Amino acid sequence: MKRTIVFLYCIISSFSSMAQAPLWKVNESAFQYTMTFVSKLNMDGVQLSNPNDMVAAFVGSSCRGVSKLTYVSSAKSYYAYLTIFSNTPGEVISFYIYNSTANKVVKVSKTINFESYQNIGNLFQSFSIAEPALNQKAELLTFDFLNVKTLSFAVNPGSVKLSISESVPLSNLTPVFTLSKGARLYKNGNLQVSGSSASSFTAPVSYDVMSEDESTLTSYAINITQTLDPPLFYKKDAVCNTLGAIKVVSKREGVVVQLSYNGKQVDNKAITNGEAVFTGLLSGNYIASIGNDFKAISINQKVK
């Protein structure tokens, strides 16, 4: 039994010693032009993050560039700073990725044409080298606010229009949103998490949606309108010698409420401190109206 375990250990060790990174090399002095990339590597839907992971660029069977990953603390991510060499603009560049943890090499479906002295990608919006390819869409699908009812919502190219109640303060709203697959939302370059941080929306607020592969960046301006809340109507019936009353509650400060009795206007009062109160009302049928809103109210005569 002991000999079997030792034998198996030797076999495993021999396979482990055979696992090594590809011997990708470039004869840089043989080429006149360069093209550079700031890239992230992704294999099977997972971003690579091992310093020994690599990417290589090829034209046919000729290796034209190799890079390992470098961690950038300011961006909290790993990047490949890849330089590609060529003598002929327009050559088709293919990419290969090496995952050192899985000891796996894959060819990337996406290719690119060589352009002399082009610099593609940066720390914020890198050039994606991924297999399979990541999603290119950068769409804001929904946008609401935490614990706030949205009355209307419309997404247009470059803008979002939504309506909420006039009673909701715009100075402290927490966005809740959904995006296209794998996309991320940014405000002033800062990553946003749905339902996590409040902002003021007293003026239009701009957001950027970046696609999963970082190739697409779409801007949206969030525009909010506030819809007037319907007024609330209350009544107090007449009891014996105590006459009735009607109260109208609304945020439309200063707007006049008209009161009609049996079809004839009998009084009007402006909304003050959020209400207009009519007292000394006989029993009968009244209509209280404010703007386009009205309510038929019957004051009844009650006996104690």
Sequence and secondary structure as in RCSB ss.txt:
>XXXX:A:sequence
MKRTIVFLYCIISSFSSMAQAPLWKVNESAFQYTMTFVSKLNMDGVQLSNPNDMVAAFVGSSCRGVSKLTYVSSA
KSYYAYLTIFSNTPGEVISFYIYNSTANKVVKVSKTINFESYQNIGNLFQSFSIAEPALNQKAELLTFDFLNVKT
LSFAVNPGSVKLSISESVPLSNLTPVFTLSKGARLYKNGNLQVSGSSASSFTAPVSYDVMSEDESTLTSYAINIT
QTLDPPLFYKKDAVCNTLGAIKVVSKREGVVVQLSYNGKQVDNKAITNGEAVFTGLLSGNYIASIGNDFKAISIN
QKVK
>XXXX:A:secstr
 HHHHHHHHHHHHHHHHH         GGG SEEEEEEEEEEETTEE   TT EEEEEETTEEEEEEEEEEETTT
TEEEEEEEEEESSTT EEEEEEEETTTTEEEE S  EE  TT EE  SSS EEEEES       EEEEEETTB  
SEEEEETTEEEEEEETTS TTSB EEEEESTT EEEETTEEE TTT  B  SS EEEEEE TTS  EEEEEEEEE
EE    EEEEE EETTB EEEEEE S TT EEEEEETTEEEEEEE BTTEEEEEEE SEEEEEEETTEEEEEEE 
EE  
